[in-house]
Amino acid sequence: MTEDRIITAVEVTSGEKSDGKYLKGLVQSTKSNGIELTEIIAGRAYSPKENLEYLKEEKILAITKLNPVISNGNRKDDKFEYVNDADMVMCQAGELSYRKNYENKKYMHKNTRGQKNDRIRFYFDIRKCKKCCLRNHYLKEGAKTKSYTITLLSEVHKQQK
């Protein structure tokens, strides 16, 4: 929609679809209608990395907040805390992770076509977790390991933030 409230492109979908995957088509339709785009104001659904990269390539300013899943991870009640001095994560019971592993997006889930961000996985001593009084809150029945993952923001998400 232009500043004069003229609709330049539209994509009609059912309610369960994510609008963000239609961004490129909407941009192309708008351009084919003779409208020069310099900026786009959009909701959080339009903030995936591939959309932000596309808009950057097209020299279009993206005015959108990051989806909370991107900026905060997928946790609502996060009870883990990063301990800078130890360079590890501490659980709510006060136990530190004992090791960590950097997971590079290039080697994760080849079918995601580069959509995943790098992450760090922290590992906890499962023997301690199984004895913990808080185990029912964070340990799945029959678990063989306990880990906690922090997703690192991509460069394009850092810039957008």
Residue frames as qw, qx, qy, qz and C-alpha x, y, z in Angstrom:
[[0.000, 0.890, 0.456, 0.000, 0.00, 0.00, 0.00],
 [0.395, 0.456, -0.032, 0.797, 1.30, 3.45, -0.83],
 [0.132, -0.159, -0.443, 0.872, 1.23, 6.47, 1.48],
 [0.393, 0.002, -0.170, -0.903, -1.93, 7.48, -0.37],
 [0.571, 0.006, 0.704, -0.421, -3.41, 4.13, 0.76],
 [0.735, 0.425, -0.300, -0.434, -3.49, 2.64, -2.74],
 [0.836, -0.211, 0.506, 0.006, -3.06, -1.14, -2.67],
 [0.278, 0.694, -0.558, -0.359, -0.22, -2.12, -5.00],
 [0.455, 0.200, -0.860, -0.115, -0.20, -5.89, -4.50],
 [0.694, -0.289, 0.335, -0.568, -2.23, -8.49, -2.65],
 [0.373, 0.151, -0.914, -0.052, -1.98, -12.19, -1.79],
 [0.718, -0.311, 0.083, -0.618, -5.06, -13.88, -0.36],
 [0.384, 0.188, -0.892, 0.146, -4.37, -16.89, 1.88],
 [0.681, -0.533, -0.473, -0.167, -6.11, -18.89, 4.56],
 [0.381, -0.863, 0.158, -0.290, -5.46, -17.85, 8.16],
 [0.873, -0.417, 0.198, 0.155, -3.03, -20.64, 9.04],
 [0.758, 0.424, 0.041, 0.494, -0.42, -19.62, 6.43],
 [0.452, -0.572, -0.028, 0.683, 2.52, -17.40, 7.32],
 [0.365, 0.911, 0.140, -0.132, 2.39, -14.12, 5.41],
 [0.297, -0.764, 0.426, 0.384, 6.16, -13.76, 5.38],
 [0.581, -0.043, 0.706, 0.403, 6.75, -16.27, 2.61],
 [0.439, 0.722, 0.503, 0.179, 4.81, -14.05, 0.17],
 [0.204, -0.805, 0.042, 0.556, 7.07, -11.01, 0.55],
 [0.317, -0.244, 0.595, 0.697, 9.10, -11.49, -2.65],
 [0.195, 0.480, 0.766, 0.381, 5.97, -11.91, -4.75],
 [0.058, -0.889, -0.408, 0.202, 4.38, -8.82, -3.23],
 [0.267, -0.664, 0.249, 0.652, 7.52, -6.77, -3.87],
 [0.282, -0.012, 0.715, 0.639, 7.71, -7.98, -7.47],
 [0.121, 0.679, 0.701, 0.179, 4.00, -7.28, -8.07],
 [0.137, -0.880, -0.194, 0.412, 4.35, -3.80, -6.60],
 [0.268, -0.485, 0.447, 0.702, 7.36, -3.06, -8.84],
 [0.239, 0.236, 0.785, 0.521, 5.54, -4.40, -11.90],
 [0.027, 0.824, 0.566, -0.004, 2.73, -1.96, -11.08],
 [0.349, 0.691, 0.047, 0.631, 5.22, 0.89, -11.48],
 [0.483, -0.863, 0.005, -0.150, 5.75, 1.66, -7.81],
 [0.473, 0.522, -0.543, 0.456, 9.31, 2.39, -6.63],
 [0.778, -0.577, -0.249, -0.006, 9.97, 0.79, -3.26],
 [0.261, 0.645, -0.485, 0.530, 12.45, 2.33, -0.85],
 [0.140, -0.231, 0.765, -0.584, 11.01, 1.00, 2.40],
 [0.577, -0.294, -0.674, -0.355, 8.52, -1.54, 3.66],
 [0.363, -0.327, 0.542, -0.684, 6.64, -1.41, 6.95],
 [0.700, -0.031, -0.651, -0.292, 5.68, -4.93, 7.92],
 [0.775, -0.521, 0.141, -0.329, 4.72, -7.15, 10.82],
 [0.449, -0.571, 0.687, -0.014, 6.94, -9.69, 12.53],
 [0.874, 0.214, 0.434, -0.035, 5.93, -12.44, 10.10],
 [0.630, 0.766, -0.057, 0.113, 8.11, -10.71, 7.49],
 [0.205, -0.872, 0.441, -0.050, 11.33, -10.85, 9.56],
 [0.947, -0.085, 0.245, 0.189, 12.85, -14.22, 8.57],
 [0.453, -0.529, 0.411, 0.588, 16.47, -14.01, 7.51],
 [0.444, 0.234, 0.663, 0.555, 15.79, -14.77, 3.83],
 [0.127, 0.877, 0.442, 0.139, 13.29, -11.87, 3.63],
 [0.280, -0.896, 0.080, 0.335, 15.67, -9.39, 5.26],
 [0.506, -0.280, 0.558, 0.595, 18.50, -10.52, 2.96],
 [0.378, 0.532, 0.638, 0.409, 16.23, -10.16, -0.08],
 [0.005, -0.963, -0.271, 0.015, 15.16, -6.65, 0.91],
 [0.417, -0.717, 0.285, 0.480, 18.79, -5.68, 1.51],
 [0.502, 0.040, 0.640, 0.580, 19.73, -6.94, -1.97],
 [0.210, 0.703, 0.571, 0.368, 16.84, -4.92, -3.44],
 [0.231, 0.129, -0.171, 0.949, 17.99, -1.84, -1.44],
 [0.449, -0.594, -0.373, -0.554, 14.65, -1.66, 0.37],
 [0.057, -0.339, 0.627, -0.699, 14.63, -0.62, 4.03],
 [0.527, -0.360, -0.760, -0.125, 12.75, -3.13, 6.20],
 [0.252, -0.370, 0.379, -0.810, 10.83, -1.49, 9.02],
 [0.827, -0.247, -0.403, -0.305, 9.79, -4.51, 11.06],
 [0.499, -0.597, 0.558, -0.289, 10.40, -5.97, 14.47],
 [0.277, 0.279, -0.917, -0.067, 12.01, -9.38, 14.71],
 [0.788, -0.303, -0.424, -0.327, 9.78, -12.30, 15.52],
 [0.529, -0.679, 0.407, -0.306, 10.27, -13.13, 19.23],
 [0.983, -0.035, 0.163, 0.082, 11.29, -16.67, 18.25],
 [0.679, 0.551, -0.128, 0.468, 14.25, -15.12, 16.38],
 [0.055, 0.744, -0.306, 0.592, 15.23, -12.51, 18.95],
 [0.498, -0.531, 0.479, -0.490, 14.50, -14.45, 22.16],
 [0.059, 0.136, -0.989, -0.004, 14.48, -18.07, 21.14],
 [0.512, -0.281, -0.628, -0.514, 11.44, -20.27, 21.49],
 [0.403, -0.252, -0.765, 0.435, 11.25, -20.25, 25.29],
 [0.288, -0.758, -0.291, -0.507, 8.56, -18.54, 27.32],
 [0.640, -0.751, 0.106, -0.124, 9.79, -19.33, 30.85],
 [0.682, 0.485, -0.438, 0.329, 13.55, -19.41, 30.45],
 [0.707, -0.701, 0.072, -0.053, 15.12, -20.65, 33.69],
 [0.850, 0.003, 0.060, 0.523, 18.67, -20.94, 32.37],
 [0.073, -0.982, 0.081, 0.154, 21.26, -18.21, 32.77],
 [0.739, 0.499, -0.206, 0.402, 24.52, -17.62, 30.93],
 [0.610, -0.738, 0.059, 0.283, 27.46, -17.30, 33.37],
 [0.425, 0.874, -0.227, 0.059, 30.08, -15.10, 31.75],
 [0.272, -0.728, 0.625, -0.067, 32.99, -16.07, 34.02],
 [0.651, -0.131, 0.748, 0.004, 32.52, -19.78, 33.38],
 [0.313, 0.344, -0.566, -0.681, 31.40, -19.33, 29.75],
 [0.122, -0.179, -0.974, -0.067, 28.70, -21.89, 30.52],
 [0.472, -0.417, -0.290, -0.721, 24.98, -21.95, 31.33],
 [0.045, -0.055, 0.817, -0.573, 23.50, -22.45, 34.80],
 [0.335, -0.445, -0.756, -0.344, 20.14, -24.11, 35.40],
 [0.431, -0.682, -0.096, -0.583, 17.56, -22.92, 37.92],
 [0.870, -0.461, -0.162, 0.060, 18.95, -25.38, 40.49],
 [0.256, -0.894, 0.352, 0.103, 22.40, -23.75, 40.26],
 [0.803, -0.115, 0.493, 0.315, 24.19, -26.49, 38.28],
 [0.139, 0.707, -0.406, -0.562, 26.59, -25.42, 35.53],
 [0.896, 0.427, -0.067, -0.104, 26.73, -27.11, 32.16],
 [0.714, -0.480, 0.405, 0.311, 29.94, -29.09, 31.80],
 [0.413, -0.106, 0.580, 0.694, 30.59, -28.66, 28.07],
 [0.440, 0.686, 0.167, -0.555, 29.34, -26.85, 24.99],
 [0.544, 0.129, 0.671, 0.487, 29.28, -27.45, 21.28],
 [0.225, 0.515, -0.145, -0.814, 29.08, -24.88, 18.48],
 [0.558, 0.374, 0.733, 0.102, 26.66, -26.00, 15.79],
 [0.015, -0.341, 0.365, 0.866, 27.24, -24.35, 12.45],
 [0.639, 0.442, 0.253, -0.576, 24.18, -23.87, 10.24],
 [0.443, 0.528, -0.603, -0.402, 26.07, -25.28, 7.25],
 [0.216, 0.187, -0.958, 0.042, 26.17, -28.69, 8.89],
 [0.319, 0.199, 0.730, -0.571, 22.66, -28.75, 10.35],
 [0.512, 0.535, 0.596, -0.311, 19.51, -29.98, 8.62],
 [0.263, -0.132, 0.575, 0.764, 20.53, -29.87, 4.98],
 [0.101, 0.551, 0.753, 0.345, 16.87, -29.68, 3.92],
 [0.115, -0.814, -0.378, 0.425, 16.42, -26.22, 5.52],
 [0.525, 0.634, 0.233, 0.518, 18.39, -24.50, 2.73],
 [0.394, 0.242, -0.209, 0.862, 20.39, -22.23, 5.02],
 [0.339, -0.705, -0.261, -0.566, 17.45, -20.95, 7.07],
 [0.754, -0.561, -0.286, 0.187, 18.87, -22.06, 10.43],
 [0.000, 0.902, -0.329, 0.280, 21.14, -19.81, 12.46],
 [0.498, 0.286, -0.715, 0.400, 24.30, -20.99, 14.18],
 [0.665, -0.639, -0.059, -0.381, 23.79, -22.06, 17.78],
 [0.131, 0.444, -0.787, 0.407, 25.58, -23.19, 20.91],
 [0.814, -0.337, -0.388, -0.273, 24.39, -26.31, 22.73],
 [0.137, -0.556, 0.650, -0.499, 25.28, -26.62, 26.42],
 [0.728, -0.103, -0.669, -0.111, 25.29, -30.08, 28.05],
 [0.485, -0.576, 0.384, -0.534, 24.39, -30.93, 31.65],
 [0.064, 0.219, -0.957, 0.178, 25.27, -33.96, 33.75],
 [0.617, -0.242, -0.495, -0.561, 22.14, -36.11, 33.38],
 [0.552, -0.208, -0.745, 0.310, 22.93, -37.98, 36.62],
 [0.090, -0.145, -0.409, 0.896, 22.58, -34.71, 38.56],
 [0.388, -0.070, -0.261, -0.881, 19.45, -33.76, 36.62],
 [0.607, -0.227, -0.716, -0.259, 17.75, -37.07, 37.46],
 [0.465, -0.312, -0.661, 0.500, 18.32, -36.44, 41.20],
 [0.031, 0.124, -0.077, 0.989, 17.25, -32.78, 41.09],
 [0.161, 0.449, 0.711, -0.517, 14.08, -31.69, 42.88],
 [0.347, 0.579, -0.021, -0.738, 13.17, -29.60, 39.79],
 [0.198, -0.140, 0.865, 0.439, 13.53, -32.49, 37.33],
 [0.315, 0.533, 0.783, -0.065, 9.76, -32.72, 36.71],
 [0.194, 0.846, 0.146, -0.474, 9.79, -29.18, 35.33],
 [0.268, 0.792, -0.399, -0.375, 12.53, -29.56, 32.72],
 [0.103, -0.354, 0.913, 0.173, 13.52, -33.21, 32.27],
 [0.747, 0.111, -0.327, -0.568, 11.52, -35.49, 30.00],
 [0.853, -0.233, 0.414, -0.215, 10.69, -38.98, 31.22],
 [0.926, 0.129, 0.290, 0.207, 13.38, -41.44, 30.08],
 [0.324, 0.920, -0.221, 0.026, 15.78, -38.71, 28.92],
 [0.911, -0.028, -0.046, 0.409, 19.37, -39.88, 28.34],
 [0.459, 0.107, -0.040, 0.881, 20.84, -36.37, 28.05],
 [0.056, -0.887, -0.387, 0.244, 20.00, -32.81, 29.07],
 [0.453, 0.078, 0.209, 0.863, 21.06, -29.88, 26.94],
 [0.082, 0.843, 0.317, -0.426, 20.17, -26.24, 26.47],
 [0.555, 0.318, 0.406, 0.653, 20.57, -24.41, 23.18],
 [0.003, 0.756, 0.091, -0.648, 21.17, -20.74, 22.48],
 [0.615, 0.583, 0.407, 0.341, 20.54, -19.65, 18.91],
 [0.345, -0.400, 0.116, 0.841, 22.94, -16.98, 17.66],
 [0.410, 0.797, 0.226, -0.382, 21.48, -14.17, 15.62],
 [0.695, 0.373, 0.330, 0.518, 22.60, -14.02, 12.00],
 [0.316, -0.127, 0.056, 0.938, 24.32, -10.83, 10.84],
 [0.132, -0.385, -0.465, -0.786, 21.21, -9.65, 9.04],
 [0.506, -0.664, -0.544, -0.087, 19.11, -10.19, 12.20],
 [0.511, -0.414, -0.249, 0.711, 21.67, -8.32, 14.32],
 [0.139, 0.085, 0.233, 0.959, 21.46, -5.38, 11.91],
 [0.317, -0.524, -0.559, -0.559, 17.66, -5.46, 11.93],
 [0.548, -0.593, -0.522, 0.273, 17.54, -5.59, 15.73]]
